[in-house]
């Protein structure tokens, strides 16, 4: 089995690295601001100093960090992955970043005699923990075939979409769909709840029809139960929609509903919610309605008691 370097052990990265360790892979990471979890260390995670040291120790290096500048720093900054690479290694970026910058990163890694895949994921913390992520891959067929056994330990729906950059383009498209669906679910629950319906029962009913979706199932429940710990932070979804809107401008494409949903995220961030789960977008609609989902139903039940 090839040795895996894994840089970025956050909400998503930690369970992903755990699955690789469980599958018998040797996994190495770098020391960072905070130490890796004791659970990962107990499973055999090795810690070295510097991203270059990770690259020297591993055959396949995976990055899972928040944004384009962080990927650039991990790969090409001081003591970066690129300075520790030798020929025929494989770099896989599973972050969600700029498709344009991704193509440049791939070119630089290829010039070092190594392969590069952009392989962003969808499924959030739930999918990372369940190893059920959707993985959208850009790169060569040969690199994809090499990485597939690793991807299979992390996700279920794994697709080589096209060359480098196309994986990230697909993820941006995914984030448009997710954001607009969260907004639609939030509108529906605010409307139904203020009309006097029990939002939990409305959600249950809608899940039996054409309106059903994974967003309604997972994030609709978050809205009803008021559980907005991330998950996937609003500030990260803002970043992804910025990529969509910047790309649309360059392409001459209009994304009116994406723009509107970004403004709702901006409202949440301006009111202190940047680090809440993206399902907390409902709070922006609640502020406009001067009504919180479930408030009236809860009050009625309390009075009846």
ZADO-308974 format. One record per residue (C-alpha): x, y, z; residue in one letter. Coordinates in nm, 2 decimals. Layout:
((X Y Z) A)
...
This chain:
((0.00 0.00 0.00) X)
((0.12 0.35 -0.08) X)
((0.21 0.58 0.20) X)
((-0.03 0.87 0.24) X)
((0.06 1.23 0.35) X)
((-0.25 1.42 0.48) X)
((-0.23 1.79 0.54) X)
((-0.54 1.95 0.69) X)
((-0.69 1.76 0.98) X)
((-1.00 1.98 1.04) X)
((-1.37 1.90 1.05) X)
((-1.35 1.71 0.72) X)
((-0.98 1.60 0.71) X)
((-0.97 1.43 1.05) X)
((-1.23 1.17 0.98) X)
((-1.10 1.12 0.63) X)
((-0.75 1.05 0.76) X)
((-0.91 0.82 1.02) X)
((-1.07 0.61 0.74) X)
((-0.73 0.57 0.57) X)
((-0.57 0.46 0.89) X)
((-0.85 0.21 0.95) X)
((-0.80 0.07 0.60) X)
((-0.43 -0.01 0.68) X)
((-0.26 0.29 0.51) X)
((0.04 0.44 0.67) X)
((-0.06 0.81 0.71) X)
((0.18 1.10 0.80) X)
((0.09 1.46 0.87) X)
((0.27 1.78 0.98) X)
((0.27 1.94 1.32) X)
((0.05 2.25 1.30) X)
((-0.10 2.51 1.54) X)
((-0.29 2.23 1.72) X)
((-0.18 1.87 1.77) X)
((-0.38 1.60 1.59) X)
((-0.64 1.42 1.78) X)
((-0.53 1.14 2.02) X)
((-0.77 0.90 1.84) X)
((-0.57 0.95 1.51) X)
((-0.24 0.91 1.69) X)
((-0.36 0.60 1.86) X)
((-0.45 0.46 1.52) X)
((-0.09 0.51 1.40) X)
((-0.08 0.86 1.25) X)
((0.28 0.98 1.23) X)
((0.37 1.35 1.27) X)
((0.67 1.52 1.11) X)
((0.78 1.88 1.10) X)
((0.71 2.07 0.78) X)
((0.50 2.01 0.47) X)
((0.81 1.92 0.28) X)
((0.88 1.64 0.52) X)
((0.53 1.50 0.46) X)
((0.61 1.50 0.09) X)
((0.94 1.32 0.14) X)
((0.77 1.06 0.36) X)
((0.47 0.98 0.14) X)
((0.39 0.85 -0.21) X)
((0.05 1.03 -0.23) X)
((0.01 1.37 -0.06) X)
((-0.35 1.49 0.01) X)
((-0.43 1.85 0.10) X)
((-0.76 1.94 0.27) X)
((-0.74 2.31 0.37) X)
((-0.99 2.60 0.36) X)
((-0.91 2.81 0.06) X)
((-0.69 2.89 -0.24) X)
((-0.42 3.09 -0.05) X)
((-0.38 2.81 0.20) X)
((-0.33 2.55 -0.07) X)
((-0.08 2.77 -0.24) X)
((0.11 2.81 0.09) X)
((0.10 2.44 0.17) X)
((0.23 2.35 -0.18) X)
((0.47 2.63 -0.27) X)
((0.54 2.83 0.05) X)
((0.83 2.80 0.28) X)
((0.91 2.43 0.34) X)
((0.62 2.35 0.11) X)
((0.52 2.02 -0.04) X)
((0.68 2.10 -0.37) X)
((1.02 2.13 -0.21) X)
((0.99 1.77 -0.07) X)
((0.86 1.60 -0.39) X)
((1.05 1.35 -0.60) X)
((0.95 1.22 -0.94) X)
((0.63 1.00 -0.97) X)
((0.46 1.11 -0.66) X)
((0.10 1.22 -0.66) X)
((-0.05 1.53 -0.51) X)
((-0.43 1.54 -0.45) X)
((-0.60 1.86 -0.34) X)
((-0.93 1.78 -0.19) X)
((-1.00 2.14 -0.08) X)
((-1.26 2.36 -0.26) X)
((-1.06 2.63 -0.43) X)
((-1.03 2.84 -0.75) X)
((-1.04 2.63 -1.07) X)
((-0.81 2.89 -1.24) X)
((-0.55 2.87 -0.97) X)
((-0.58 2.49 -0.97) X)
((-0.47 2.47 -1.33) X)
((-0.15 2.67 -1.24) X)
((-0.09 2.45 -0.93) X)
((-0.12 2.14 -1.15) X)
((0.12 2.28 -1.41) X)
((0.39 2.35 -1.14) X)
((0.35 2.00 -0.98) X)
((0.37 1.84 -1.33) X)
((0.69 2.02 -1.40) X)
((0.84 1.84 -1.10) X)
((0.77 1.51 -1.26) X)
((0.46 1.44 -1.04) X)
((0.09 1.40 -1.11) X)
((-0.18 1.63 -0.97) X)
((-0.55 1.57 -0.91) X)
((-0.80 1.83 -0.80) X)
((-1.06 1.62 -0.61) X)
((-1.30 1.84 -0.41) X)
((-1.57 1.67 -0.21) X)
((-1.94 1.71 -0.12) X)
((-2.12 1.56 0.17) X)
((-2.00 1.77 0.46) X)
((-1.89 1.65 0.80) X)
((-2.16 1.38 0.79) X)
((-2.03 1.24 0.46) X)
((-1.67 1.26 0.59) X)
((-1.75 1.06 0.90) X)
((-1.95 0.80 0.71) X)
((-1.70 0.77 0.42) X)
((-1.98 0.85 0.18) X)
((-1.84 1.17 0.02) X)
((-1.90 1.26 -0.34) X)
((-1.56 1.31 -0.50) X)
((-1.53 1.52 -0.82) X)
((-1.20 1.47 -0.98) X)
((-1.00 1.67 -1.24) X)
((-0.68 1.52 -1.39) X)
((-0.54 1.24 -1.60) X)
((-0.69 0.89 -1.62) X)
((-0.37 0.73 -1.50) X)
((-0.35 0.95 -1.19) X)
((-0.72 0.89 -1.12) X)
((-0.67 0.51 -1.15) X)
((-0.38 0.53 -0.91) X)
((-0.59 0.73 -0.66) X)
((-0.91 0.53 -0.69) X)
((-0.83 0.28 -0.41) X)
((-0.77 0.58 -0.17) X)
((-1.08 0.76 -0.29) X)
((-1.29 0.44 -0.23) X)
((-1.20 0.46 0.14) X)
((-1.34 0.81 0.16) X)
((-1.65 0.82 -0.06) X)
((-1.91 0.65 -0.27) X)
((-1.98 0.86 -0.58) X)
((-1.63 0.91 -0.74) X)
((-1.62 1.06 -1.08) X)
((-1.33 1.17 -1.31) X)
((-1.50 1.47 -1.47) X)
((-1.22 1.60 -1.69) X)
((-0.87 1.75 -1.69) X)
((-0.72 1.95 -1.40) X)
((-0.95 2.23 -1.29) X)
((-1.27 2.06 -1.40) X)
((-1.30 1.89 -1.06) X)
((-1.30 2.23 -0.89) X)
((-1.55 2.37 -1.15) X)
((-1.78 2.09 -1.07) X)
((-1.75 2.16 -0.70) X)
((-1.84 2.53 -0.76) X)
((-2.15 2.41 -0.95) X)
((-2.23 2.18 -0.66) X)
((-2.21 2.47 -0.41) X)
((-2.45 2.67 -0.62) X)
((-2.71 2.39 -0.60) X)
((-2.65 2.34 -0.23) X)
((-2.68 2.71 -0.14) X)
((-2.99 2.76 -0.35) X)
((-3.15 2.45 -0.20) X)
((-3.07 2.56 0.15) X)
((-3.23 2.89 0.08) X)
((-3.54 2.72 -0.07) X)
((-3.58 2.50 0.24) X)
((-3.53 2.80 0.47) X)
((-3.80 3.00 0.28) X)
((-4.04 2.71 0.30) X)
((-4.00 2.65 0.67) X)
((-4.02 3.02 0.76) X)
((-4.33 3.05 0.55) X)
((-4.50 2.74 0.69) X)
((-4.40 2.81 1.05) X)
((-4.52 3.17 1.05) X)
((-4.85 3.04 0.90) X)
((-4.89 2.83 1.21) X)
((-4.78 2.49 1.09) X)
((-4.54 2.27 1.29) X)
((-4.21 2.30 1.09) X)
((-4.10 1.95 1.20) X)
((-4.42 1.80 1.06) X)
((-4.40 2.01 0.74) X)
((-4.05 1.88 0.68) X)
((-4.16 1.52 0.75) X)
((-4.44 1.56 0.50) X)
((-4.22 1.72 0.23) X)
((-3.97 1.44 0.26) X)
((-4.23 1.21 0.11) X)
((-4.27 1.40 -0.21) X)
((-4.09 1.56 -0.50) X)
((-3.95 1.83 -0.27) X)
((-3.74 1.58 -0.08) X)
((-3.36 1.62 -0.08) X)
((-3.06 1.56 0.13) X)
((-3.07 1.93 0.22) X)
((-3.43 1.91 0.34) X)
((-3.34 1.60 0.54) X)
((-3.02 1.72 0.71) X)
((-3.03 2.10 0.70) X)
((-3.41 2.12 0.74) X)
((-3.37 1.93 1.07) X)
((-3.10 2.17 1.17) X)
((-3.33 2.47 1.11) X)
((-3.61 2.31 1.31) X)
((-3.39 2.20 1.60) X)
((-3.18 2.52 1.59) X)
((-2.85 2.32 1.58) X)
((-2.61 2.54 1.38) X)
((-2.27 2.42 1.50) X)
((-2.07 2.35 1.18) X)
((-2.09 2.13 0.97) X)
((-1.98 2.35 0.69) X)
((-1.93 2.71 0.79) X)
((-2.11 3.00 0.63) X)
((-1.78 3.18 0.56) X)
((-1.66 2.88 0.36) X)
((-1.98 2.88 0.15) X)
((-1.94 3.25 0.10) X)
((-1.59 3.17 -0.04) X)
((-1.73 2.91 -0.28) X)
((-2.01 3.14 -0.41) X)
((-1.75 3.41 -0.46) X)
((-1.57 3.16 -0.69) X)
((-1.90 3.10 -0.87) X)
((-1.97 3.47 -0.92) X)
((-1.61 3.56 -1.02) X)
((-1.62 3.27 -1.28) X)
((-1.96 3.38 -1.40) X)
((-1.83 3.73 -1.46) X)
((-1.54 3.61 -1.66) X)
((-1.77 3.39 -1.87) X)
((-2.04 3.65 -1.92) X)
((-2.29 3.43 -1.74) X)
((-2.57 3.56 -1.51) X)
((-2.63 3.39 -1.18) X)
((-2.91 3.59 -1.03) X)
((-3.02 3.35 -0.76) X)
((-2.66 3.27 -0.66) X)
((-2.60 3.65 -0.61) X)
((-2.91 3.68 -0.39) X)
((-2.82 3.38 -0.18) X)
((-2.47 3.52 -0.13) X)
((-2.63 3.84 0.00) X)
((-2.82 3.63 0.26) X)
((-2.49 3.46 0.36) X)
((-2.34 3.81 0.38) X)
((-2.62 3.92 0.61) X)
((-2.56 3.62 0.84) X)
((-2.19 3.70 0.85) X)
((-2.25 4.06 0.93) X)
((-2.47 3.95 1.22) X)
((-2.19 3.74 1.37) X)
((-2.28 3.41 1.20) X)
((-1.98 3.35 0.97) X)
((-1.87 3.04 1.17) X)
((-2.21 2.89 1.20) X)
((-2.33 2.60 0.98) X)
((-2.45 2.71 0.64) X)
((-2.80 2.60 0.73) X)
((-2.81 2.91 0.96) X)
((-2.88 3.10 0.64) X)
((-3.24 3.07 0.77) X)
((-3.16 3.33 1.03) X)
((-3.13 3.60 0.75) X)
((-3.49 3.52 0.64) X)
((-3.61 3.50 1.00) X)
((-3.48 3.85 1.06) X)
((-3.67 3.98 0.75) X)
((-3.99 3.80 0.87) X)
((-3.93 3.90 1.24) X)
((-4.01 3.54 1.32) X)
((-3.81 3.24 1.42) X)
((-3.89 2.89 1.28) X)
((-4.10 2.70 1.54) X)
((-4.15 2.99 1.78) X)
((-4.53 3.00 1.76) X)
((-4.57 2.62 1.77) X)
((-4.34 2.60 2.07) X)
((-4.53 2.88 2.25) X)
((-4.87 2.72 2.18) X)
((-4.75 2.38 2.32) X)
((-4.61 2.56 2.62) X)
((-4.94 2.74 2.69) X)
((-5.14 2.41 2.64) X)
((-4.91 2.24 2.90) X)
